[in-house]
Amino acid sequence: MLRCPQCGSTDLYTMIGGYGGFRYRCKQCGYIGSFVLESDEELPSPVTRPKESEEKKIAVPLWLKIVVALLVLYMLLYLLILIP
């Protein structure tokens, strides 16, 4: 069984063959090349990658949230003391 080295798909077809060797093209990701993965056993299904259009969420560490909250609280208290 042949698999694409980029996406792991089995939807490959031969573009060129003969003296120069085989070149394959993947129907899923568009990979073109002579290097493919070959195995006799059934491999797990390929991992799907997130699309580029999906927004990537940035994880803010808890310690940073606490520091920002304390800074805002300090600024509010400082303003309350200066105003009267």
N, C-alpha and C positions, 0 to 999 in steps of 0.2 A: 504494500500500500504506500503510495506516495503522498507526502504532505508538504505544504508550503512552509518554508523556513520563517516567514514573517508572521503569518496569522494562524498557521496550523491547519488550514483548510485542506480538504481532500479534493476540491474542485480544481484540478490541474489538467491542462491539456498540452500536448506537444506542439510546439510551433515549428521547430526546425530539427531535422535528424539527419543522420548519415555520417559522412567522413568527419565533419566538424564536431560531432557529438549532438546531444539533445539539448534543446532549450525549451523550457516550460513557461507557461503563463498561468497565473492564478486568477480564477474568475471572481474571487471575493475581494482581494486587495489590489490586484493588478500587478503583482510581482512578476518580473521577467528575469529568468536566469537559468543557468545549468545546475545550480546547487539546489537539491531538494532532499527532504528527509524520507528515508525508506525503511520500513519495518514490516516484519511478518505478523506481528501481533496488533490487535486493536488498541489504539491509543485513546486516552480520554478526549472528549470534545474540546476544541480550541476555546481559549478564554476570550471573551468579547471585550474589546477595549472601548472606553467611553468616547463618544463623539467629541470632536473639537468644539462644536457649537455649545456643548453643555458647559455651564459655569462651574468653575472649580471653587469649592468652598475652602476658605482659609480658617484653620482652627486657631483660635486665640487662646493662649495658655491661661489657666486660672490665676496664676500669680500676677500676670499682667492686668487682668481685669480688676483684681484687688488693689493693685497700685494705682490704677486710674481712678477707681472709686474713692480711695483715700485722698488722692490729690484734689478731686472735685470737692469732696467734703471739706478739706482744708481751705480751699479757695472760698467756699461759701461762708465758712466761719470767719475767715479773715475779712471778707466784705461786710459781714454783719457787725463786726467789732468796729470797723472804720466808719460806717455810716452814721451811727448815733452821735 
